[in-house]
Amino acid sequence: MNKILDALMRTASTVLVASSIILPASSAKSAELGGLNLDGFCRSIYGASARSYLQPRRGASGWYCLRGTQFFSFSGSGKDMHAACKWQYRRTDAVAQPLNWANPYSWRCYRQDVLIR
């Protein structure tokens, strides 16, 4: 499966956004808003001392907010990567997708209105 995904990523005519969402290259560039500022998002919710934390060996789903010794999951309390995109880009139509689930640093934000499902 990873070899197939890697091949799609290298193909000039398509960009793989997730396993079920594919954008033509021309749309992908205009649809992408950018990466995520997870430290800023964590601070906006949990205060100035909060920061993002990556749990080892969890891939793209390993991100948490950390305040002191307390961990807060992005999937709990409605705080998820989509919410981080909406906060960062101040757009209600912003959605998050990792380019590669094995790479925690591959998260990108996109305009939802141009995604092809």
N, C-alpha and C positions, 0 to 999 in steps of 0.2 A: 504494500500500500504506500509506503514512504517513497519508493522509487517512482511510482506513478505520480504522486503529488509533486515530487521534485521535477519530474519531466514537464508537468503542467506549468510549474512556476517559471521554468526556463523558456517556455513557448512564447514567442513574441506576440501572438494574437490573443492570448488569454492570461488572466491573472487569477489565481485561485485564492478566494477570500475565506472560504470554509468548505467543508465537504459538500454542501448543497448549494452554494452560491458562487457563481462564476460571472466575472465582469469582463467585457471586451477591454483590451488595453487602453483604448481611447477614453472609455467611460471610467475606468479604474482611476486614472490620474485625476480626473475632475471630481470623482466621487470621494476620493480619500481626503480626509480632513487633516490627518497626521497621527502622531503617536500619542501616548498618554503620560501625563504628569501625575503618577500615583502618589508621590509624597504630598503634593499640593492637595489632591483630592482627600487623602487621609486627614491632613491638617484641617481642611474645611469642615470635616464632620466631627473629628475627635479632639481638636484643639492643637495649639502650636507645638506641643511636644510629640505629636503623633508622626509616624512615618510609615512608608510602605515596607513590607517584609516579604521576602520570597522563601517559602518553605522548600528545602532541597528536594530534588527528584520528583517534583509534582508537575513539572512542565508549565504550560500556560495557565493551568488552574491552581497554581500554588501561591497566588498573591493574597496577602492579608494586610490589614492595617495593624500597627503595633503602637500602643501607648503605654509606656512603662513596661510592665510585664504582662499586660493584657493584649490578647490577639482578637481581632475582629475580622470575620470572614467577609469577603466581597459578596458572597452569595447570601449572606444573612441580612435581615432587616431591610431588604430592598436595595441594599448598596451593592451594586454589581458593576461590571466593566461598562455596561451601557450607561449607567448613571454617571460614571466617571467621564465618559465622552460627552454626555449632555452638559455636565458641569463645566468641563474644560472649554468646550467650543460654544457654549451657550446656545445650543440648538436642540430643539425638542425632537428633531428627526435624526439625531446622531446615534449610531449603533457601533458596537465594538466587535471585532473579529480578530483572532490570531491568524497569522499567515501559516503558522506551523504549531500545532498543539504541543509538540515536544520542546519548543523554544519559548520560554516565558517572556522573552523580550520582543516577541514578534507581534504584539497587540497593536492594532491600528483602528482608528475611528473613521467611519464612512458616513456619508449622507444616505439615509435609508431610502429616499425616493428614487434613487438611480440604481439600486441593486436589482439584479435579475435573478429570480429564484428558479 
